Amino acid sequence: MNRDELSALLGTVHGLVPQTLEGVTDEQFVAIPDGFNNNILWNVGHITHVMSSLCYRPAGLDAIVPDFYNEAYKNGSSPADWSETPSIEEAKSTLAAAGGRVQEDLKSGAMDNFNAFELFPGFKIESADQALAFNAFHLGIHIGMIMNLKKIVG
């Protein structure tokens, strides 16, 4: 897959998130159903946090999310740990801005100075292109989670 194809894929998948969020009320955004650890708001913030962590830090670039995302939306975190609920509008706008920023930075080569890292045992990400391809997969997982949560809390 070349960069233009990767950029198109990311744009399409990233664009599905706002579509999935259509019609979700503020109450639904923050509801945590029985048997779940997280809510729709957490999934939106987590998507953006992971995009920043996967693609920007290894390239030596500044994060594209506010600092508090590193704790609030990291793997294993939960809204139950929050002392204050983050803003729904801020999470949505950060997500929207991140999508455009990633597209620009991919095309400009800003992420080309990428330091490979092991995401989990046996899986190493060697380049920004690999990080972004994994990010598309990760987006799909969380779009599915948002769809499930939306059905349950709706």
C-alpha positions in Angstrom: 0.0 0.0 0.0 1.5 3.3 -1.0 1.1 6.5 1.0 -1.7 7.9 -1.1 -3.7 4.7 -0.5 -2.8 4.7 3.2 -3.9 8.3 3.5 -7.2 7.5 1.7 -7.8 4.5 4.0 -7.1 6.5 7.1 -9.4 9.3 5.9 -12.2 6.9 5.3 -11.9 5.0 8.6 -11.4 8.1 10.6 -14.4 9.7 9.0 -16.6 6.8 10.2 -16.1 7.8 13.9 -18.2 11.1 13.7 -20.8 9.2 11.7 -21.0 6.6 14.4 -21.4 9.3 17.0 -24.4 10.9 15.3 -27.4 11.1 17.6 -25.5 10.2 20.7 -26.6 12.3 23.7 -24.3 13.6 26.4 -25.9 11.1 28.8 -25.1 8.3 26.4 -21.6 9.5 25.9 -20.8 9.1 29.6 -22.9 6.0 30.5 -21.0 2.9 31.5 -23.2 -0.2 31.0 -23.0 -3.1 33.4 -20.2 -5.4 32.5 -18.2 -2.6 30.8 -15.2 -0.6 32.0 -15.5 2.3 29.6 -18.0 4.5 27.8 -18.3 6.2 24.4 -16.4 9.3 25.6 -13.4 7.1 26.7 -13.3 5.3 23.3 -13.3 8.7 21.5 -10.4 10.0 23.6 -8.6 6.7 23.5 -8.7 6.6 19.7 -7.0 10.0 19.5 -4.5 9.2 22.3 -3.4 6.0 20.6 -3.0 7.8 17.3 -0.7 10.4 18.9 1.3 7.7 20.8 1.7 5.4 17.8 2.6 8.0 15.2 4.0 11.2 16.8 6.1 10.2 19.8 8.2 7.6 17.8 8.8 10.2 15.1 10.1 12.6 17.8 7.1 15.0 17.2 5.0 16.8 19.8 1.8 15.0 20.8 -1.4 16.0 19.0 -3.5 15.6 22.2 -3.5 17.5 25.5 -1.3 16.1 28.2 -4.1 14.7 30.3 -5.0 12.2 27.6 -1.9 10.2 28.5 -3.5 9.2 31.8 -7.3 9.6 31.1 -7.3 7.5 27.9 -4.3 5.1 28.1 -4.7 1.4 27.9 -6.2 0.0 31.1 -7.7 3.3 32.2 -11.3 3.9 32.9 -13.7 6.8 33.5 -14.0 5.4 37.0 -10.5 6.7 37.6 -11.3 10.2 36.5 -11.6 12.9 39.1 -13.4 15.1 36.6 -15.2 14.0 33.4 -13.4 15.4 30.3 -15.4 17.6 27.9 -17.3 15.7 25.2 -17.0 18.6 22.8 -13.2 18.8 23.4 -12.8 15.1 22.8 -14.8 15.3 19.5 -12.9 18.4 18.3 -9.5 16.9 19.2 -10.5 13.8 17.3 -11.5 15.8 14.2 -8.4 17.9 14.3 -6.2 14.9 14.7 -7.5 13.2 11.5 -6.6 16.2 9.4 -3.3 16.7 11.1 -2.3 13.0 10.5 -3.2 13.4 6.8 -1.0 16.5 6.4 1.9 15.1 8.4 1.9 11.8 6.4 1.9 13.6 3.1 4.6 16.1 4.2 7.0 13.4 5.5 7.0 14.9 9.0 6.8 11.4 10.5 9.6 9.9 8.3 12.2 10.1 11.1 10.5 7.2 12.9 12.1 5.2 15.7 10.9 1.6 15.6 9.3 0.2 18.8 7.7 -3.0 20.0 4.0 -2.4 20.5 3.6 -5.7 22.3 5.7 -8.8 22.5 6.4 -10.1 19.0 4.9 -7.1 17.2 7.3 -4.4 16.2 6.3 -1.2 14.4 9.1 -0.2 12.1 7.8 2.9 10.3 5.1 5.6 10.4 3.3 3.8 7.6 3.1 0.6 9.7 2.0 2.7 12.7 -0.8 4.3 10.6 -1.9 1.0 9.1 -2.1 -0.4 12.7 -4.0 2.7 13.7 -6.6 2.1 11.0 -7.1 -1.4 12.5 -7.3 0.1 16.0 -9.9 2.6 14.8 -12.0 -0.2 13.5 -11.9 -2.0 16.9 -13.1 1.1 18.7 -15.7 2.0 16.1 -17.2 -1.4 16.8 -17.0 -0.8 20.6 -18.8 2.6 20.1 -21.5 0.9 18.0 -22.0 -1.7 20.7 -22.1 0.9 23.5 -24.5 3.1 21.5 -27.0 0.1 21.1 -26.8 -0.7 24.8 -27.1 2.8 26.2 -29.5 4.0 23.5 
